[in-house]
């Protein structure tokens, strides 16, 4: 592309984005605006247009709103009141969205629980947000049955939501919520128009960690402030578009970026329960989806899949999400013909967000929050300070820990737990009294060519005690604390390692066994399957005779990360859990070569 053509392309993208970037700001806390009202207004504006396709079912916006109103009226009859929190445990389907929107319409909060959790992590999530009720999908009834004894809820507080794929009666210990809907009114609720931007709409749990995630507080103002730019500047969404949504909706990416953009624009949505690489392109063609919300891991699966006839001349024109690697970026641009790739950066709890508004290559884009990139000592897991005890900003092109300035416009809402929130705030960095959100991410500023003077950035890595695997954040400290409760293990040291061809970092645990113990792979497998969600389970386990620590007993990770699972650098036994394997087994040269060659299948 010539420089002149590039100049006008960037100029065109900028002027498309300018109205949103210049004139839009988050609503004040006392403004009467909310998720429920946005949904309701969109339904009124496009009553006869397709709103959602899920499975064999399709609803217009008017039908969608009427059904949601029945949910809302029934929830009120069940005693749910404004300010209450209701845990929601339903897979991606129309009924999940009806539940969330209905709670928003009556001023209650949806605690959006990860559908993959069981036992202690599940009970923790429902309890930590002080749920007064639990909307549970029929498909996840067994998960709830396993933790009922650990929760303070009464049987009537479990609201059973039927699964259209099956015909099963509600259990006798739960309220058959679905059976109550037919007799409910379909009209809008008057209180919806009184909900204000400063009320809590959702708790979205940090995919964060070990099964003891932290609930990030999502106010209505955050949803409203995200919906417009993602829809107009990111997707360029129109009412005639349809979005392919297969990400779990209990995560911010699927819900805030995907669902929020559809609510703002009136675009239709195709919602899938879970991702399928083989069905993706046939469904894109069948439902003529023009927009796609992604995470990098999902895109990697599509890029690795054999060519499919339906990928040719597909209708996808714009995709928006996070974590897309440069090589996968090229695949979507060239092989799949997606013209607009809008990589974003942000977090559920944070105040920093970037958006690739100018459609540049391999960048998380630009934003309006004031940020600093400061020097960070990865080996010692700490910010580098100068002789005066001040942070040091990195040179352009150098990776640094990103800090986002907290002010009245770009607030840091944090978590339900005040201590967890305060742990992410740094103060007095540039001037007395200033406050900064520690993103925990290494970011670099990059040159993307002509960009109207807007600075652009690139994601480098997570720092310290967190890494990304399977599009989830994994806390090494928390995983280690869980592993330390295993009756075989005296102490564990958890870290992330690279696997060629795999997105993110795979978990690896260097464990020292209790004296006299021999490593029992079967028992260890049972333990991690019981105590950790799939994304937090270590892929590799290294058996150590003793652990190296600092003078303050902090475990060293640097050398362990460097050696990783390389058999020529490690004398101790290394166990691996191969893809789809039911148990850990010794890593041998054959599978090691598959790992190194990028053919291990992770």
PEVENDA-V222881 format. One record per residue. RES is the residue in three letters. SS is DSSP state (~ for helix, > for strand, _ for the rest). D_LAST is the distance of its C-alpha to the last C-alpha in Angstrom with 1 decimal. Layout:
((RES & SS & D_LAST) (RES & SS & D_LAST))
This chain:
((UNK & _ & 36.1) (UNK & _ & 39.5) (UNK & ~ & 40.2) (UNK & ~ & 42.7) (UNK & ~ & 40.4) (UNK & ~ & 37.7) (UNK & ~ & 40.5) (UNK & ~ & 41.5) (UNK & ~ & 38.0) (UNK & ~ & 37.3) (UNK & ~ & 40.8) (UNK & ~ & 40.2) (UNK & ~ & 37.0) (UNK & ~ & 38.8) (UNK & ~ & 41.7) (UNK & ~ & 39.6) (UNK & ~ & 38.0) (UNK & ~ & 41.1) (UNK & ~ & 42.8) (UNK & ~ & 39.9) (UNK & ~ & 39.3) (UNK & ~ & 43.0) (UNK & ~ & 44.5) (UNK & _ & 41.8) (UNK & _ & 41.5) (UNK & _ & 40.3) (UNK & _ & 43.0) (UNK & _ & 45.2) (UNK & _ & 44.5) (UNK & _ & 47.7) (UNK & _ & 47.0) (UNK & _ & 47.0) (UNK & _ & 43.6) (UNK & _ & 40.5) (UNK & ~ & 37.5) (UNK & ~ & 39.7) (UNK & ~ & 42.4) (UNK & ~ & 40.1) (UNK & ~ & 38.7) (UNK & ~ & 42.3) (UNK & ~ & 43.7) (UNK & ~ & 41.1) (UNK & ~ & 42.0) (UNK & ~ & 45.7) (UNK & ~ & 45.1) (UNK & _ & 43.2) (UNK & _ & 44.4) (UNK & _ & 44.0) (UNK & _ & 40.9) (UNK & > & 37.5) (UNK & > & 35.6) (UNK & > & 32.7) (UNK & > & 31.1) (UNK & > & 29.0) (UNK & _ & 28.6) (UNK & _ & 32.1) (UNK & > & 33.9) (UNK & > & 35.2) (UNK & > & 37.4) (UNK & > & 39.6) (UNK & ~ & 39.8) (UNK & ~ & 43.1) (UNK & ~ & 41.8) (UNK & ~ & 38.7) (UNK & ~ & 41.1) (UNK & ~ & 43.5) (UNK & ~ & 40.9) (UNK & ~ & 39.6) (UNK & ~ & 43.3) (UNK & ~ & 43.6) (UNK & ~ & 40.7) (UNK & ~ & 42.4) (UNK & ~ & 45.8) (UNK & ~ & 44.4) (UNK & ~ & 42.6) (UNK & ~ & 45.9) (UNK & ~ & 47.6) (UNK & _ & 45.1) (UNK & _ & 46.3) (UNK & _ & 43.5) (UNK & _ & 45.3) (UNK & _ & 44.7) (UNK & _ & 42.8) (UNK & _ & 41.2) (UNK & > & 37.4) (UNK & > & 35.9) (UNK & > & 32.4) (UNK & > & 30.5) (UNK & > & 27.8) (UNK & _ & 27.3) (UNK & _ & 24.4) (UNK & _ & 24.4) (UNK & _ & 27.7) (UNK & ~ & 31.2) (UNK & ~ & 32.4) (UNK & ~ & 30.1) (UNK & ~ & 31.5) (UNK & ~ & 35.0) (UNK & ~ & 34.6) (UNK & ~ & 33.5) (UNK & ~ & 36.2) (UNK & ~ & 38.8) (UNK & ~ & 38.3) (UNK & ~ & 38.7) (UNK & ~ & 41.8) (UNK & _ & 43.5) (UNK & _ & 42.4) (UNK & _ & 40.1) (UNK & > & 36.6) (UNK & > & 33.4) (UNK & > & 31.1) (UNK & > & 27.7) (UNK & _ & 25.8) (UNK & _ & 22.0) (UNK & _ & 22.0) (UNK & _ & 19.1) (UNK & _ & 21.4) (UNK & _ & 23.5) (UNK & ~ & 26.2) (UNK & ~ & 27.1) (UNK & ~ & 24.8) (UNK & ~ & 26.1) (UNK & ~ & 29.7) (UNK & ~ & 29.4) (UNK & ~ & 28.4) (UNK & ~ & 31.2) (UNK & ~ & 33.7) (UNK & ~ & 33.1) (UNK & _ & 34.1) (UNK & _ & 37.2) (UNK & _ & 36.5) (UNK & _ & 39.7) (UNK & > & 38.1) (UNK & > & 34.7) (UNK & > & 33.9) (UNK & > & 31.5) (UNK & > & 30.1) (UNK & ~ & 30.9) (UNK & ~ & 27.3) (UNK & ~ & 26.7) (UNK & ~ & 30.0) (UNK & ~ & 28.6) (UNK & ~ & 26.8) (UNK & ~ & 30.1) (UNK & ~ & 32.1) (UNK & _ & 30.2) (UNK & _ & 31.3) (UNK & ~ & 34.7) (UNK & ~ & 36.5) (UNK & ~ & 34.9) (UNK & _ & 36.0) (UNK & _ & 39.5) (UNK & _ & 39.5) (UNK & _ & 42.0) (UNK & ~ & 41.3) (UNK & ~ & 42.8) (UNK & ~ & 40.4) (UNK & > & 37.4) (UNK & > & 37.6) (UNK & > & 35.9) (UNK & > & 34.6) (UNK & _ & 34.5) (UNK & _ & 31.6) (UNK & _ & 32.9) (UNK & _ & 30.5) (UNK & _ & 32.3) (UNK & _ & 36.0) (UNK & _ & 36.2) (UNK & _ & 38.9) (UNK & _ & 38.4) (UNK & _ & 38.6) (UNK & _ & 42.0) (UNK & _ & 40.7) (UNK & _ & 39.5) (UNK & > & 41.3) (UNK & > & 40.7) (UNK & ~ & 40.1) (UNK & ~ & 39.5) (UNK & ~ & 42.9) (UNK & ~ & 44.7) (UNK & ~ & 43.6) (UNK & ~ & 46.0) (UNK & ~ & 49.1) (UNK & _ & 47.8) (UNK & _ & 49.2) (UNK & _ & 47.2) (UNK & _ & 49.0) (UNK & _ & 47.6) (UNK & _ & 48.2) (UNK & ~ & 50.7) (UNK & ~ & 48.8) (UNK & ~ & 45.9) (UNK & ~ & 48.0) (UNK & ~ & 48.7) (UNK & _ & 45.2) (UNK & _ & 44.9) (UNK & _ & 42.1) (UNK & _ & 42.2) (UNK & _ & 41.3) (UNK & > & 37.8) (UNK & > & 35.9) (UNK & > & 32.5) (UNK & > & 30.7) (UNK & > & 27.0) (UNK & > & 25.1) (UNK & _ & 23.0) (UNK & _ & 19.5) (UNK & _ & 20.2) (UNK & _ & 19.7) (UNK & _ & 20.0) (UNK & _ & 21.5) (UNK & _ & 24.7) (UNK & _ & 24.3) (UNK & _ & 27.3) (UNK & > & 28.9) (UNK & > & 29.4) (UNK & > & 32.7) (UNK & > & 32.7) (UNK & > & 36.3) (UNK & ~ & 37.6) (UNK & ~ & 38.4) (UNK & ~ & 34.8) (UNK & ~ & 33.9) (UNK & ~ & 36.9) (UNK & ~ & 36.3) (UNK & ~ & 32.8) (UNK & ~ & 33.6) (UNK & ~ & 36.0) (UNK & ~ & 34.3) (UNK & ~ & 30.9) (UNK & ~ & 32.7) (UNK & ~ & 35.4) (UNK & ~ & 34.0) (UNK & ~ & 30.3) (UNK & ~ & 30.1) (UNK & _ & 33.7) (UNK & _ & 33.6) (UNK & _ & 36.7) (UNK & _ & 37.9) (UNK & _ & 37.3) (UNK & _ & 33.5) (UNK & > & 30.9) (UNK & > & 27.6) (UNK & > & 24.3) (UNK & > & 22.9) (UNK & _ & 19.8) (UNK & _ & 18.7) (UNK & _ & 19.9) (UNK & _ & 23.5) (UNK & _ & 23.8) (UNK & _ & 22.1) (UNK & ~ & 24.2) (UNK & ~ & 22.3) (UNK & ~ & 22.7) (UNK & ~ & 26.1) (UNK & ~ & 27.9) (UNK & ~ & 26.7) (UNK & ~ & 26.4) (UNK & ~ & 29.0) (UNK & ~ & 31.3) (UNK & ~ & 31.5) (UNK & ~ & 32.4) (UNK & ~ & 35.0) (UNK & ~ & 36.6) (UNK & ~ & 36.7) (UNK & _ & 37.3) (UNK & _ & 34.4) (UNK & > & 33.2) (UNK & > & 29.8) (UNK & > & 27.6) (UNK & > & 25.6) (UNK & _ & 22.8) (UNK & _ & 21.8) (UNK & _ & 18.1) (UNK & _ & 15.9) (UNK & _ & 15.7) (UNK & ~ & 14.5) (UNK & ~ & 17.0) (UNK & ~ & 19.8) (UNK & ~ & 19.4) (UNK & ~ & 21.7) (UNK & ~ & 24.2) (UNK & ~ & 24.7) (UNK & ~ & 25.1) (UNK & ~ & 27.8) (UNK & ~ & 29.3) (UNK & ~ & 29.8) (UNK & _ & 30.3) (UNK & _ & 28.2) (UNK & _ & 28.9) (UNK & > & 27.0) (UNK & > & 23.3) (UNK & > & 22.0) (UNK & > & 18.4) (UNK & > & 15.8) (UNK & ~ & 13.7) (UNK & ~ & 10.3) (UNK & ~ & 12.0) (UNK & ~ & 13.5) (UNK & ~ & 10.5) (UNK & ~ & 9.7) (UNK & ~ & 13.4) (UNK & ~ & 13.6) (UNK & ~ & 11.2) (UNK & _ & 13.2) (UNK & _ & 16.3) (UNK & _ & 19.5) (UNK & _ & 21.3) (UNK & ~ & 25.1) (UNK & ~ & 25.1) (UNK & ~ & 23.2) (UNK & _ & 26.4) (UNK & _ & 29.1) (UNK & _ & 27.3) (UNK & _ & 29.2) (UNK & _ & 26.6) (UNK & _ & 28.5) (UNK & > & 27.1) (UNK & > & 23.8) (UNK & > & 23.7) (UNK & > & 21.1) (UNK & > & 19.2) (UNK & _ & 16.3) (UNK & _ & 16.4) (UNK & _ & 15.6) (UNK & ~ & 18.5) (UNK & ~ & 16.9) (UNK & ~ & 15.6) (UNK & ~ & 19.1) (UNK & ~ & 20.7) (UNK & ~ & 18.8) (UNK & ~ & 20.2) (UNK & ~ & 23.5) (UNK & ~ & 24.1) (UNK & ~ & 22.2) (UNK & _ & 22.5) (UNK & _ & 25.7) (UNK & _ & 25.3) (UNK & _ & 28.2) (UNK & > & 27.8) (UNK & > & 24.7) (UNK & > & 25.6) (UNK & > & 23.2) (UNK & > & 24.5) (UNK & > & 24.4) (UNK & _ & 25.5) (UNK & _ & 25.0) (UNK & _ & 26.5) (UNK & _ & 29.0) (UNK & _ & 29.7) (UNK & _ & 32.5) (UNK & _ & 30.7) (UNK & _ & 29.3) (UNK & > & 28.9) (UNK & > & 28.8) (UNK & _ & 28.5) (UNK & _ & 31.8) (UNK & _ & 32.8) (UNK & _ & 29.7) (UNK & _ & 29.0) (UNK & _ & 26.0) (UNK & _ & 23.0) (UNK & _ & 24.9) (UNK & _ & 24.8) (UNK & > & 28.5) (UNK & > & 31.6) (UNK & _ & 33.3) (UNK & _ & 36.6) (UNK & _ & 36.0) (UNK & _ & 37.4) (UNK & > & 34.6) (UNK & > & 34.7) (UNK & > & 32.2) (UNK & > & 33.1) (UNK & _ & 32.4) (UNK & > & 29.9) (UNK & > & 29.5) (UNK & _ & 25.8) (UNK & _ & 26.6) (UNK & _ & 29.2) (UNK & _ & 27.5) (UNK & > & 30.7) (UNK & > & 32.6) (UNK & _ & 34.9) (UNK & > & 38.5) (UNK & _ & 41.5) (UNK & _ & 44.8) (UNK & _ & 46.0) (UNK & _ & 43.0) (UNK & _ & 41.8) (UNK & > & 38.3) (UNK & _ & 37.8) (UNK & > & 36.5) (UNK & _ & 34.3) (UNK & _ & 35.4) (UNK & _ & 34.1) (UNK & _ & 30.8) (UNK & _ & 30.0) (UNK & _ & 27.3) (UNK & > & 28.9) (UNK & > & 28.4) (UNK & > & 29.4) (UNK & > & 32.2) (UNK & > & 33.7) (UNK & > & 37.4) (UNK & _ & 38.5) (UNK & _ & 41.6) (UNK & _ & 43.4) (UNK & _ & 41.4) (UNK & _ & 37.9) (UNK & _ & 37.9) (UNK & _ & 35.3) (UNK & _ & 35.1) (UNK & _ & 32.7) (UNK & > & 32.1) (UNK & _ & 34.4) (UNK & _ & 34.9) (UNK & ~ & 37.3) (UNK & ~ & 36.2) (UNK & ~ & 32.6) (UNK & ~ & 33.9) (UNK & ~ & 36.3) (UNK & _ & 33.7) (UNK & _ & 32.1) (UNK & > & 35.5) (UNK & > & 37.1) (UNK & > & 40.8) (UNK & _ & 43.5) (UNK & _ & 41.4) (UNK & _ & 43.5) (UNK & _ & 46.6) (UNK & _ & 47.8) (UNK & _ & 46.4) (UNK & _ & 43.4) (UNK & > & 40.2) (UNK & > & 36.6) (UNK & > & 33.2) (UNK & > & 30.6) (UNK & > & 27.4) (UNK & > & 25.4) (UNK & > & 23.7) (UNK & > & 24.3) (UNK & > & 25.6) (UNK & > & 27.5) (UNK & > & 30.3) (UNK & > & 30.0) (UNK & _ & 32.4) (UNK & _ & 31.6) (UNK & _ & 35.1) (UNK & _ & 37.7) (UNK & _ & 36.8) (UNK & _ & 40.1) (UNK & _ & 40.0) (UNK & _ & 37.0) (UNK & _ & 34.7) (UNK & > & 31.0) (UNK & > & 28.0) (UNK & > & 24.4) (UNK & > & 21.8) (UNK & > & 20.8) (UNK & > & 19.1) (UNK & > & 19.8) (UNK & _ & 22.3) (UNK & _ & 23.4) (UNK & _ & 22.1) (UNK & > & 19.5) (UNK & > & 16.1) (UNK & > & 13.7) (UNK & > & 10.4) (UNK & _ & 9.4) (UNK & _ & 12.7) (UNK & > & 14.6) (UNK & > & 16.7) (UNK & > & 16.6) (UNK & > & 19.8) (UNK & ~ & 19.8) (UNK & ~ & 23.4) (UNK & ~ & 23.1) (UNK & ~ & 20.1) (UNK & ~ & 22.2) (UNK & ~ & 25.3) (UNK & ~ & 23.7) (UNK & ~ & 22.5) (UNK & _ & 26.0) (UNK & _ & 27.4) (UNK & _ & 25.8) (UNK & _ & 28.7) (UNK & _ & 27.1) (UNK & > & 26.4) (UNK & > & 29.1) (UNK & > & 27.1) (UNK & > & 23.5) (UNK & > & 22.2) (UNK & > & 18.9) (UNK & > & 17.2) (UNK & > & 14.1) (UNK & > & 12.6) (UNK & _ & 10.9) (UNK & _ & 8.0) (UNK & _ & 9.1) (UNK & _ & 7.8) (UNK & _ & 5.9) (UNK & _ & 8.5) (UNK & > & 10.6) (UNK & _ & 10.6) (UNK & > & 9.0) (UNK & > & 12.0) (UNK & > & 14.0) (UNK & > & 17.4) (UNK & > & 20.3) (UNK & > & 22.6) (UNK & > & 26.2) (UNK & > & 27.5) (UNK & _ & 30.8) (UNK & _ & 33.5) (UNK & _ & 33.9) (UNK & _ & 30.5) (UNK & _ & 28.1) (UNK & _ & 24.4) (UNK & _ & 24.0) (UNK & ~ & 20.3) (UNK & ~ & 21.2) (UNK & ~ & 23.2) (UNK & ~ & 20.7) (UNK & ~ & 18.0) (UNK & ~ & 20.8) (UNK & ~ & 21.7) (UNK & ~ & 18.4) (UNK & ~ & 17.9) (UNK & ~ & 21.5) (UNK & ~ & 21.7) (UNK & _ & 18.4) (UNK & _ & 16.6) (UNK & ~ & 13.0) (UNK & ~ & 11.9) (UNK & ~ & 14.2) (UNK & _ & 13.4) (UNK & _ & 12.7) (UNK & _ & 9.7) (UNK & > & 12.4) (UNK & > & 16.1) (UNK & > & 18.8) (UNK & > & 22.2) (UNK & > & 24.9) (UNK & _ & 28.7) (UNK & _ & 29.5) (UNK & _ & 28.2) (UNK & _ & 29.6) (UNK & > & 31.2) (UNK & _ & 33.4) (UNK & _ & 37.0) (UNK & _ & 36.3) (UNK & _ & 33.7) (UNK & _ & 30.7) (UNK & > & 27.7) (UNK & _ & 26.6) (UNK & _ & 23.0) (UNK & ~ & 23.5) (UNK & ~ & 23.6) (UNK & ~ & 20.9) (UNK & ~ & 18.5) (UNK & ~ & 19.8) (UNK & ~ & 19.4) (UNK & _ & 16.0) (UNK & _ & 14.7) (UNK & _ & 16.8) (UNK & _ & 18.8) (UNK & _ & 21.7) (UNK & _ & 22.2) (UNK & _ & 21.9) (UNK & _ & 24.5) (UNK & _ & 23.4) (UNK & _ & 21.1) (UNK & > & 17.4) (UNK & > & 15.6) (UNK & > & 11.9) (UNK & _ & 10.3) (UNK & _ & 8.1) (UNK & _ & 6.1) (UNK & _ & 9.4) (UNK & _ & 11.5) (UNK & _ & 14.7) (UNK & _ & 15.4) (UNK & _ & 14.8) (UNK & > & 16.0) (UNK & > & 17.1) (UNK & _ & 15.0) (UNK & _ & 16.8) (UNK & ~ & 17.3) (UNK & ~ & 15.7) (UNK & ~ & 12.1) (UNK & ~ & 12.9) (UNK & ~ & 13.8) (UNK & ~ & 10.6) (UNK & ~ & 8.9) (UNK & ~ & 11.9) (UNK & _ & 12.0) (UNK & _ & 8.7) (UNK & _ & 8.2) (UNK & _ & 5.8) (UNK & _ & 3.8) (UNK & _ & 0.0))
